[in-house]
Amino acid sequence: MPTKKATGANVPIGKKIRQVRTEKKITLDRVANDTGYSIDYIKEIEAGKKIPPVGTLLQLSRALEIDSGFFLREQEANLKKRVKAYTKRTENYAYETLTPGAENKHLKAFRVSIDALKDHEGVGYQHEGEELIYVLSGKIEVTVGENVNTLEKDESLHFNSGIKHQLKNVGEDSAELLVVIYGP
């Protein structure tokens, strides 16, 4: 069980991940094998050098055998401040959970914002289950495996999230998405 120190709103997410992993005596090798991420990438996350996107947090929480909500819950009440703060930390990506309290559920929903002409540098998502992306505004590319899908406002894509996938905003404006993830 994570300690109270790790649950504070000001504790960096990488520190929370490392603390849970070390408390449970889970090796970096095991996390790498359970997620498919390199040990170096996991170390960068734990050191706070990389801020993991939602898909990565879902995989890490599964590998660490904890509720994903432990990482995804935000403590701030003001959504605009929360999105702005997270955008500053990731430079081009922000999310808000739309299903608070669903930590032990199979279905989770997020509102995702991606800045114009940006993607998630070097990070592909891959997590067990299914995913639905609905574009609220903007124009994005979703690469699933080797297939590139271009979506605009009011278009959606449903796919097997066990296949490596990547999001990219290819529009001149910020993109807003509704992302629903089903994990068995």
N, CA, C and O of each residue as an XYZ file, in Angstrom:
736
protein
N       0.849     -1.181      0.000
C       0.000      0.000      0.000
C       0.887      1.233      0.000
O       1.810      1.316      0.811
N       0.635      2.216     -0.901
C       1.455      3.410     -0.942
C       1.379      4.175      0.375
O       0.353      4.184      1.054
N       2.491      4.814      0.714
C       2.516      5.581      1.949
C       1.832      6.915      1.741
O       1.583      7.329      0.609
N       1.531      7.589      2.846
C       0.868      8.881      2.775
C       1.734      9.909      2.062
O       1.205     10.806      1.407
N       3.034      9.799      2.175
C       3.925     10.737      1.510
C       3.679     10.757      0.008
O       3.716     11.820     -0.611
N       3.428      9.594     -0.583
C       3.285      9.493     -2.031
C       1.950      9.999     -2.534
O       1.786     10.184     -3.740
N       1.002     10.226     -1.665
C      -0.321     10.615     -2.124
C      -0.528     12.113     -2.163
O      -1.586     12.565     -2.600
N       0.436     12.897     -1.726
C       0.269     14.340     -1.726
C       0.187     14.913     -3.127
O       0.766     14.378     -4.072
N      -0.552     16.024     -3.243
C      -0.769     16.638     -4.548
C       0.517     17.178     -5.160
O       0.621     17.289     -6.382
N       1.511     17.519     -4.316
C       2.732     18.118     -4.834
C       3.835     17.115     -5.119
O       4.919     17.509     -5.550
N       3.596     15.842     -4.895
C       4.612     14.824     -5.140
C       4.633     14.506     -6.625
O       3.601     14.147     -7.193
N       5.798     14.632     -7.270
C       5.886     14.321     -8.698
C       5.474     12.872     -8.975
O       5.712     11.975     -8.166
N       4.861     12.672    -10.121
C       4.338     11.356    -10.461
C       5.448     10.307    -10.550
O       5.244      9.162    -10.149
N       6.618     10.685    -11.071
C       7.729      9.743    -11.165
C       8.163      9.241     -9.799
O       8.502      8.070     -9.629
N       8.149     10.143     -8.830
C       8.506      9.773     -7.458
C       7.476      8.801     -6.884
O       7.835      7.862     -6.174
N       6.185      9.029     -7.194
C       5.136      8.109     -6.745
C       5.353      6.714     -7.342
O       5.234      5.704     -6.648
N       5.670      6.678     -8.618
C       5.880      5.401     -9.306
C       7.050      4.653     -8.670
O       6.945      3.467     -8.358
N       8.159      5.356     -8.483
C       9.340      4.717     -7.892
C       9.052      4.231     -6.476
O       9.463      3.137     -6.092
N       8.339      5.055     -5.701
C       8.042      4.684     -4.323
C       7.190      3.418     -4.269
O       7.475      2.511     -3.487
N       6.160      3.355     -5.088
C       5.298      2.162     -5.108
C       6.108      0.944     -5.543
O       6.005     -0.125     -4.942
N       6.912      1.112     -6.588
C       7.708     -0.006     -7.108
C       8.679     -0.535     -6.051
O       8.803     -1.746     -5.866
N       9.367      0.378     -5.359
C      10.345     -0.077     -4.361
C       9.663     -0.648     -3.122
O      10.148     -1.621     -2.544
N       8.539     -0.052     -2.705
C       7.802     -0.596     -1.553
C       7.327     -2.021     -1.814
O       7.321     -2.859     -0.913
N       6.931     -2.284     -3.054
C       6.437     -3.614     -3.416
C       7.565     -4.549     -3.850
O       7.332     -5.710     -4.187
N       8.799     -4.020     -3.835
C       9.982     -4.796     -4.226
C       9.843     -5.351     -5.644
O      10.181     -6.503     -5.916
N       9.335     -4.498     -6.542
C       9.190     -4.854     -7.955
C      10.395     -4.287     -8.695
O      10.683     -3.094     -8.598
N      11.090     -5.130     -9.426
C      12.295     -4.700    -10.121
C      11.963     -3.922    -11.386
O      10.871     -4.037    -11.941
N      12.932     -3.130    -11.825
C      12.795     -2.425    -13.096
C      12.637     -3.419    -14.242
O      11.882     -3.173    -15.182
N      13.352     -4.547    -14.164
C      13.224     -5.581    -15.197
C      11.793     -6.078    -15.306
O      11.264     -6.240    -16.405
N      11.180     -6.316    -14.177
C       9.801     -6.812    -14.191
C       8.851     -5.777    -14.792
O       7.991     -6.124    -15.601
N       9.000     -4.510    -14.400
C       8.148     -3.460    -14.945
C       8.360     -3.342    -16.456
O       7.404     -3.189    -17.216
N       9.609     -3.415    -16.874
C       9.914     -3.341    -18.311
C       9.268     -4.501    -19.062
O       8.694     -4.303    -20.133
N       9.355     -5.689    -18.518
C       8.754     -6.851    -19.174
C       7.234     -6.802    -19.160
O       6.591     -7.250    -20.109
N       6.651     -6.263    -18.092
C       5.190     -6.179    -17.995
C       4.596     -5.063    -18.858
O       3.427     -5.132    -19.240
N       5.387     -4.042    -19.165
C       4.867     -2.898    -19.925
C       5.390     -2.820    -21.352
O       4.743     -2.240    -22.224
N       6.573     -3.411    -21.592
C       7.195     -3.285    -22.908
C       8.058     -2.043    -23.036
O       8.651     -1.813    -24.090
N       8.142     -1.232    -21.978
C       8.980     -0.041    -22.005
C      10.406     -0.406    -21.602
O      10.628     -1.367    -20.866
N      11.362      0.369    -22.091
C      12.752      0.113    -21.734
C      13.001      0.528    -20.282
O      12.310      1.390    -19.737
N      13.988     -0.095    -19.682
C      14.376      0.268    -18.319
C      14.807      1.734    -18.283
O      14.506      2.446    -17.326
N      15.508      2.185    -19.318
C      15.938      3.585    -19.363
C      14.754      4.541    -19.366
O      14.789      5.569    -18.690
N      13.700      4.214    -20.125
C      12.512      5.067    -20.167
C      11.838      5.096    -18.790
O      11.423      6.159    -18.330
N      11.728      3.948    -18.137
C      11.115      3.879    -16.808
C      11.939      4.701    -15.803
O      11.383      5.412    -14.966
N      13.257      4.594    -15.899
C      14.127      5.388    -15.022
C      13.933      6.884    -15.252
O      13.924      7.665    -14.301
N      13.774      7.287    -16.533
C      13.540      8.703    -16.841
C      12.219      9.178    -16.233
O      12.132     10.299    -15.732
N      11.194      8.328    -16.275
C       9.915      8.674    -15.665
C      10.092      8.827    -14.156
O       9.666      9.823    -13.571
N      10.718      7.843    -13.538
C      10.905      7.876    -12.085
C      11.744      9.077    -11.646
O      11.537      9.615    -10.558
N      12.688      9.495    -12.491
C      13.547     10.636    -12.155
C      12.874     11.969    -12.464
O      13.424     13.027    -12.159
N      11.690     11.923    -13.066
C      10.982     13.155    -13.396
C      11.461     13.801    -14.679
O      11.094     14.939    -14.970
N      12.282     13.090    -15.459
C      12.777     13.634    -16.723
C      11.760     13.488    -17.842
O      11.792     14.238    -18.818
N      10.857     12.522    -17.704
C       9.773     12.303    -18.673
C       8.468     12.258    -17.906
O       8.394     11.649    -16.838
N       7.437     12.897    -18.439
C       6.104     12.838    -17.857
C       5.298     11.859    -18.706
O       5.055     12.123    -19.884
N       4.885     10.743    -18.132
C       4.201      9.723    -18.928
C       2.772     10.107    -19.284
O       2.060     10.687    -18.465
N       2.349      9.782    -20.512
C       0.956     10.018    -20.888
C       0.027      9.000    -20.232
O       0.481      8.054    -19.589
N      -1.263      9.206    -20.401
C      -2.278      8.376    -19.751
C      -2.071      6.886    -20.031
O      -2.110      6.075    -19.105
N      -1.853      6.519    -21.290
C      -1.680      5.101    -21.634
C      -0.529      4.454    -20.884
O      -0.622      3.308    -20.445
N       0.552      5.200    -20.743
C       1.717      4.703    -20.009
C       1.382      4.535    -18.533
O       1.770      3.544    -17.914
N       0.661      5.504    -17.968
C       0.273      5.404    -16.557
C      -0.623      4.188    -16.320
O      -0.512      3.521    -15.292
N      -1.504      3.905    -17.268
C      -2.366      2.725    -17.137
C      -1.533      1.451    -17.118
O      -1.773      0.557    -16.306
N      -0.558      1.369    -18.012
C       0.301      0.182    -18.051
C       1.156      0.067    -16.790
O       1.314     -1.022    -16.239
N       1.701      1.186    -16.340
C       2.526      1.158    -15.130
C       1.697      0.754    -13.916
O       2.161     -0.018    -13.078
N       0.483      1.267    -13.816
C      -0.353      0.904    -12.670
C      -0.688     -0.585    -12.694
O      -0.730     -1.227    -11.645
N      -0.927     -1.136    -13.878
C      -1.194     -2.572    -13.985
C       0.055     -3.374    -13.571
O      -0.048     -4.356    -12.836
N       1.219     -2.950    -14.044
C       2.466     -3.647    -13.704
C       2.768     -3.557    -12.208
O       3.329     -4.484    -11.623
N       2.388     -2.425    -11.594
C       2.637     -2.226    -10.167
C       1.487     -2.734     -9.295
O       1.534     -2.650     -8.068
N       0.460     -3.261     -9.954
C      -0.687     -3.865     -9.267
C      -1.384     -2.877     -8.333
O      -1.693     -3.192     -7.183
N      -1.625     -1.663     -8.861
C      -2.358     -0.654     -8.098
C      -3.414     -0.021     -9.002
O      -3.359     -0.160    -10.223
N      -4.366      0.669     -8.396
C      -5.387      1.379     -9.148
C      -4.742      2.494     -9.957
O      -3.906      3.237     -9.442
N      -5.127      2.611    -11.221
C      -4.587      3.683    -12.059
C      -4.965      5.048    -11.507
O      -4.249      6.023    -11.733
N      -6.063      5.132    -10.797
C      -6.497      6.394    -10.210
C      -5.480      6.983     -9.253
O      -5.460      8.195     -9.038
N      -4.633      6.137     -8.674
C      -3.585      6.619     -7.774
C      -2.695      7.624     -8.495
O      -2.247      8.603     -7.898
N      -2.437      7.381     -9.783
C      -1.610      8.287    -10.569
C      -2.438      9.353    -11.279
O      -1.959     10.465    -11.499
N      -3.671      9.022    -11.636
C      -4.458      9.899    -12.490
C      -5.294     10.920    -11.740
O      -5.699     11.921    -12.330
N      -5.564     10.703    -10.465
C      -6.377     11.623     -9.682
C      -5.656     12.956     -9.512
O      -4.484     12.990     -9.137
N      -6.322     13.998     -9.773
C      -5.759     15.329     -9.564
C      -6.343     15.886     -8.272
O      -7.514     15.654     -7.969
N      -5.546     16.610     -7.517
C      -5.997     17.142     -6.242
C      -6.571     18.552     -6.356
O      -7.309     18.983     -5.470
N      -6.246     19.283     -7.433
C      -6.718     20.655     -7.558
C      -8.180     20.684     -7.962
O      -8.624     19.838     -8.739
N      -8.931     21.642     -7.448
C     -10.359     21.733     -7.760
C     -10.613     22.444     -9.076
O     -11.579     22.113     -9.763
N      -9.806     23.382     -9.445
C     -10.057     24.178    -10.638
C      -9.491     23.486    -11.870
O      -8.276     23.357    -12.013
N     -10.375     23.041    -12.758
C      -9.961     22.303    -13.951
C      -9.024     23.114    -14.833
O      -8.036     22.572    -15.330
N      -9.298     24.375    -15.041
C      -8.452     25.173    -15.928
C      -7.036     25.262    -15.394
O      -6.075     25.153    -16.155
N      -6.898     25.458    -14.092
C      -5.565     25.475    -13.495
C      -4.886     24.134    -13.673
O      -3.698     24.065    -13.985
N      -5.654     23.053    -13.471
C      -5.122     21.703    -13.577
C      -4.613     21.435    -14.989
O      -3.504     20.928    -15.158
N      -5.406     21.768    -16.003
C      -5.000     21.528    -17.387
C      -3.794     22.393    -17.734
O      -2.844     21.919    -18.356
N      -3.832     23.661    -17.331
C      -2.715     24.557    -17.619
C      -1.425     24.059    -16.959
O      -0.369     24.055    -17.593
N      -1.502     23.646    -15.709
C      -0.325     23.154    -15.002
C       0.217     21.898    -15.678
O       1.426     21.759    -15.859
N      -0.675     20.989    -16.048
C      -0.207     19.758    -16.677
C       0.358     20.039    -18.051
O       1.338     19.412    -18.455
N      -0.245     20.977    -18.786
C       0.264     21.320    -20.106
C       1.670     21.880    -19.985
O       2.538     21.560    -20.797
N       1.901     22.708    -18.986
C       3.247     23.237    -18.776
C       4.245     22.102    -18.548
O       5.371     22.153    -19.041
N       3.830     21.083    -17.802
C       4.750     19.994    -17.481
C       5.024     19.099    -18.682
O       6.133     18.583    -18.819
N       4.040     18.903    -19.553
C       4.252     18.001    -20.680
C       4.530     18.742    -21.978
O       4.860     18.117    -22.986
N       4.403     20.045    -21.970
C       4.659     20.928    -23.086
C       3.584     20.907    -24.165
O       3.352     21.939    -24.796
N       2.914     19.771    -24.408
C       1.967     19.751    -25.521
C       0.740     18.869    -25.281
O      -0.026     18.621    -26.212
N       0.543     18.398    -24.062
C      -0.497     17.409    -23.815
C      -1.107     17.627    -22.446
O      -0.389     17.851    -21.472
N      -2.449     17.561    -22.360
C      -3.128     17.680    -21.072
C      -4.311     16.725    -21.059
O      -4.886     16.428    -22.106
N      -4.669     16.253    -19.897
C      -5.843     15.398    -19.793
C      -6.576     15.668    -18.493
O      -6.007     16.158    -17.517
N      -7.861     15.331    -18.513
C      -8.710     15.423    -17.342
C      -9.491     14.114    -17.267
O     -10.077     13.688    -18.262
N      -9.505     13.483    -16.119
C     -10.307     12.277    -15.984
C     -11.779     12.669    -15.908
O     -12.145     13.596    -15.185
N     -12.612     11.966    -16.652
C     -14.054     12.203    -16.645
C     -14.782     11.148    -15.823
O     -16.005     11.186    -15.689
N     -14.022     10.211    -15.277
C     -14.621      9.131    -14.496
C     -13.952      9.008    -13.136
O     -13.407      7.953    -12.810
N     -13.985     10.081    -12.328
C     -13.382      9.966    -10.999
C     -14.120      8.888    -10.205
O     -15.340      8.754    -10.302
N     -13.380      8.144     -9.439
C     -13.979      7.075     -8.654
C     -14.098      5.766     -9.414
O     -14.639      4.792     -8.891
N     -13.599      5.732    -10.639
C     -13.699      4.511    -11.450
C     -12.397      3.712    -11.432
O     -12.117      2.944    -12.352
N     -11.617      3.898    -10.389
C     -10.307      3.258    -10.339
C     -10.382      1.742    -10.478
O      -9.503      1.133    -11.087
N     -11.417      1.132     -9.922
C     -11.542     -0.328     -9.969
C     -12.487     -0.793    -11.067
O     -12.904     -1.951    -11.077
N     -12.821      0.084    -11.975
C     -13.733     -0.248    -13.062
C     -12.948     -0.552    -14.333
O     -11.771     -0.211    -14.448
N     -13.610     -1.188    -15.269
C     -12.964     -1.540    -16.537
C     -12.947     -0.369    -17.519
O     -12.110     -0.330    -18.421
N     -13.855      0.575    -17.353
C     -14.027      1.660    -18.311
C     -13.597      2.984    -17.685
O     -14.021      3.331    -16.582
N     -12.747      3.719    -18.409
C     -12.284      5.025    -17.942
C     -12.373      5.999    -19.111
O     -12.106      5.628    -20.254
N     -12.744      7.234    -18.827
C     -12.863      8.251    -19.870
C     -12.040      9.481    -19.501
O     -11.905      9.835    -18.330
N     -11.491     10.125    -20.539
C     -10.644     11.295    -20.358
C     -10.974     12.338    -21.415
O     -11.355     12.000    -22.535
N     -10.826     13.594    -21.055
C     -10.846     14.681    -22.024
C      -9.386     15.033    -22.239
O      -8.675     15.371    -21.292
N      -8.937     14.953    -23.491
C      -7.527     15.137    -23.814
C      -7.374     16.362    -24.713
O      -8.152     16.557    -25.647
N      -6.370     17.179    -24.424
C      -6.032     18.338    -25.255
C      -4.624     18.153    -25.789
O      -3.705     17.817    -25.043
N      -4.461     18.376    -27.083
C      -3.132     18.306    -27.691
C      -2.913     19.619    -28.429
O      -3.741     20.020    -29.246
N      -1.813     20.283    -28.148
C      -1.511     21.553    -28.797
C      -1.369     21.364    -30.307
O      -1.104     20.261    -30.785
N      -1.546     22.445    -31.038
C      -1.462     22.424    -32.492
C      -0.122     21.866    -32.964
O       0.941     22.202    -32.442
N      -0.216     21.005    -33.966
C       0.962     20.434    -34.635
C       1.926     19.760    -33.661
O       3.142     19.875    -33.813
N       1.383     19.051    -32.652
C       2.220     18.377    -31.659
C       1.845     16.906    -31.556
O       0.736     16.503    -31.906
N       2.789     16.118    -31.072
C       2.524     14.727    -30.758
C       3.266     14.385    -29.479
O       3.830     15.269    -28.835
N       3.273     13.135    -29.110
C       3.958     12.679    -27.905
C       5.298     12.119    -28.329
O       5.386     10.990    -28.813
N       6.339     12.909    -28.146
C       7.663     12.564    -28.644
C       8.129     11.210    -28.150
O       8.269     10.980    -26.949
N       8.367     10.318    -29.100
C       8.996      9.038    -28.810
C       8.198      8.073    -27.965
O       8.734      7.043    -27.555
N       6.922      8.366    -27.684
C       6.158      7.476    -26.815
C       4.957      6.954    -27.586
O       4.107      7.724    -28.034
N       4.898      5.636    -27.736
C       3.717      5.011    -28.300
C       2.969      4.350    -27.166
O       3.577      3.858    -26.216
N       1.676      4.339    -27.261
C       0.870      3.713    -26.228
C       0.600      2.279    -26.618
O       0.551      1.939    -27.800
N       0.429      1.454    -25.628
C       0.038      0.072    -25.852
C      -0.416     -0.457    -24.500
O       0.371     -0.562    -23.559
N      -1.698     -0.788    -24.422
C      -2.229     -1.299    -23.171
C      -3.369     -2.246    -23.498
O      -4.095     -2.054    -24.473
N      -3.512     -3.246    -22.691
C      -4.521     -4.263    -22.900
C      -5.913     -3.641    -22.940
O      -6.233     -2.778    -22.123
N      -6.736     -4.073    -23.884
C      -8.115     -3.616    -23.930
C      -8.503     -2.983    -25.249
O      -7.972     -3.319    -26.307
N      -9.448     -2.052    -25.159
C      -9.952     -1.343    -26.325
C      -9.953      0.146    -26.033
O      -9.940      0.569    -24.877
N      -9.970      0.937    -27.106
C      -9.966      2.383    -26.934
C     -10.876      3.020    -27.978
O     -10.958      2.563    -29.118
N     -11.552      4.079    -27.565
C     -12.379      4.866    -28.458
C     -11.906      6.301    -28.354
O     -11.782      6.845    -27.257
N     -11.641      6.914    -29.499
C     -11.255      8.324    -29.544
C     -12.320      9.056    -30.342
O     -12.625      8.677    -31.472
N     -12.890     10.109    -29.753
C     -13.883     10.944    -30.419
C     -13.327     12.364    -30.437
O     -12.959     12.900    -29.392
N     -13.265     12.974    -31.618
C     -12.691     14.311    -31.753
C     -13.760     15.363    -31.491
O     -14.749     15.451    -32.219
N     -13.557     16.151    -30.455
C     -14.465     17.253    -30.120
C     -14.153     18.490    -30.958
O     -15.054     19.225    -31.361
N     -12.855     18.709    -31.214
C     -12.427     19.816    -32.072
C     -11.014     19.532    -32.559
O     -10.257     18.809    -31.911
N     -10.666     20.107    -33.707
C      -9.333     19.947    -34.251
C      -9.227     18.808    -35.249
O     -10.223     18.227    -35.679
N      -7.985     18.508    -35.601
C      -7.680     17.462    -36.577
C      -6.487     16.666    -36.050
O      -5.441     17.238    -35.744
N      -6.648     15.352    -35.946
C      -5.587     14.518    -35.384
C      -5.279     13.342    -36.297
O      -6.062     12.980    -37.176
N      -4.117     12.762    -36.059
C      -3.761     11.482    -36.654
C      -3.605     10.484    -35.526
O      -2.964     10.765    -34.514
N      -4.194      9.326    -35.708
C      -4.029      8.231    -34.767
C      -3.391      7.100    -35.562
O      -4.003      6.553    -36.480
N      -2.166      6.755    -35.207
C      -1.486      5.652    -35.872
C      -1.670      4.423    -35.000
O      -1.272      4.407    -33.835
N      -2.279      3.392    -35.577
C      -2.505      2.123    -34.884
C      -1.696      1.086    -35.641
O      -2.021      0.734    -36.775
N      -0.622      0.593    -34.992
C       0.299     -0.287    -35.716
C       0.934      0.524    -36.828
O       1.617      1.514    -36.568
N       0.712      0.108    -38.064
C       1.248      0.844    -39.212
C       0.170      1.622    -39.951
O       0.459      2.274    -40.954
N      -1.067      1.563    -39.470
C      -2.177      2.231    -40.138
C      -2.390      3.631    -39.574
O      -2.549      3.805    -38.366
N      -2.392      4.631    -40.462
C      -2.588      6.015    -40.055
C      -4.036      6.419    -40.332
O      -4.528      6.298    -41.454
N      -4.707      6.902    -39.282
C      -6.100      7.346    -39.372
C      -6.135      8.847    -39.119
O      -5.585      9.321    -38.126
N      -6.779      9.597    -40.009
C      -6.934     11.031    -39.819
C      -8.377     11.297    -39.405
O      -9.317     10.883    -40.084
N      -8.538     11.991    -38.284
C      -9.867     12.276    -37.744
C     -10.042     13.769    -37.543
O      -9.112     14.466    -37.137
N     -11.253     14.257    -37.833
C     -11.610     15.652    -37.604
C     -12.804     15.704    -36.670
O     -13.299     14.669    -36.225
N     -13.265     16.913    -36.376
C     -14.383     17.128    -35.460
C     -15.550     16.187    -35.765
O     -15.947     16.007    -36.916
N     -16.084     15.592    -34.694
C     -17.229     14.684    -34.747
C     -16.932     13.335    -35.416
O     -17.863     12.610    -35.768
N     -15.667     12.992    -35.593
C     -15.294     11.666    -36.103
C     -14.688     10.864    -34.962
O     -14.162     11.426    -34.002
N     -14.768      9.542    -35.081
C     -14.264      8.692    -34.007
C     -13.524      7.486    -34.567
O     -13.630      7.156    -35.749
N     -12.778      6.845    -33.688
C     -12.040      5.632    -34.032
C     -12.089      4.696    -32.842
O     -11.820      5.107    -31.713
N     -12.427      3.454    -33.082
C     -12.450      2.406    -32.062
C     -11.421      1.368    -32.482
O     -11.434      0.923    -33.629
N     -10.521      0.968    -31.567
C      -9.460      0.034    -31.954
C      -8.984     -0.784    -30.763
O      -9.296     -0.480    -29.612
N      -8.229     -1.819    -31.064
C      -7.602     -2.687    -30.078
C      -6.398     -1.942    -29.511
O      -5.408     -1.745    -30.215
N      -6.470     -1.528    -28.260
C      -5.388     -0.740    -27.670
C      -4.172     -1.585    -27.301
O      -3.165     -1.053    -26.834
N      -4.262     -2.901    -27.510
C      -3.098     -3.761    -27.328
C      -2.095     -3.601    -28.460
O      -0.959     -4.066    -28.362
N      -2.517     -2.943    -29.535
C      -1.628     -2.624    -30.654
C      -1.018     -1.258    -30.369
O      -1.718     -0.332    -29.959
N       0.282     -1.135    -30.585
C       0.952      0.139    -30.313
C       0.280      1.245    -31.125
O       0.057      1.101    -32.328
N      -0.041      2.362    -30.441
C      -0.722      3.466    -31.099
C      -0.148      4.806    -30.638
O       0.437      4.914    -29.560
N      -0.329      5.805    -31.469
C       0.265      7.119    -31.246
C      -0.738      8.193    -31.662
O      -1.426      8.040    -32.671
N      -0.823      9.260    -30.906
C      -1.674     10.406    -31.228
C      -0.817     11.575    -31.693
O       0.283     11.800    -31.188
N      -1.342     12.311    -32.661
C      -0.634     13.495    -33.147
C      -1.664     14.514    -33.616
O      -2.598     14.171    -34.341
N      -1.494     15.757    -33.207
C      -2.344     16.836    -33.686
C      -1.721     17.345    -34.980
O      -0.598     17.848    -34.969
N      -2.442     17.221    -36.099
C      -1.936     17.670    -37.391
C      -2.614     18.955    -37.843
O      -2.422     19.401    -38.975
N      -3.411     19.553    -36.950
C      -4.128     20.774    -37.279
C      -3.414     22.023    -36.812
O      -2.450     21.965    -36.049
N      -3.909     23.149    -37.284
C      -3.350     24.451    -36.928
C      -3.842     24.939    -35.566
O      -3.312     25.909    -35.025
N      -4.864     24.264    -35.007
C      -5.440     24.642    -33.717
C      -5.305     23.488    -32.737
O      -5.050     22.351    -33.135
N      -5.476     23.782    -31.460
C      -5.472     22.727    -30.444
C      -6.584     21.735    -30.751
O      -7.627     22.103    -31.291
N      -6.355     20.490    -30.407
C      -7.363     19.441    -30.590
C      -7.877     19.031    -29.224
O      -7.110     18.910    -28.269
N      -9.187     18.818    -29.140
C      -9.827     18.333    -27.923
C     -10.457     16.981    -28.255
O     -11.171     16.846    -29.249
N     -10.187     15.988    -27.417
C     -10.653     14.642    -27.674
C     -11.360     14.072    -26.460
O     -11.077     14.453    -25.324
N     -12.262     13.178    -26.705
C     -12.822     12.327    -25.668
C     -12.193     10.963    -25.914
O     -12.342     10.391    -26.994
N     -11.492     10.443    -24.915
C     -10.837      9.142    -25.037
C     -11.432      8.218    -23.982
O     -11.392      8.511    -22.787
N     -11.977      7.111    -24.435
C     -12.559      6.111    -23.538
C     -11.728      4.851    -23.657
O     -11.508      4.336    -24.754
N     -11.268      4.362    -22.516
C     -10.405      3.185    -22.484
C     -11.097      2.073    -21.713
O     -11.564      2.275    -20.592
N     -11.157      0.897    -22.326
C     -11.672     -0.292    -21.650
C     -10.495     -1.209    -21.377
O      -9.764     -1.577    -22.297
N     -10.310     -1.574    -20.134
C      -9.249     -2.506    -19.765
C      -9.847     -3.677    -19.015
O     -10.573     -3.489    -18.039
N      -9.547     -4.882    -19.462
C     -10.127     -6.068    -18.783
C      -9.674     -6.195    -17.344
O     -10.073     -7.131    -16.652
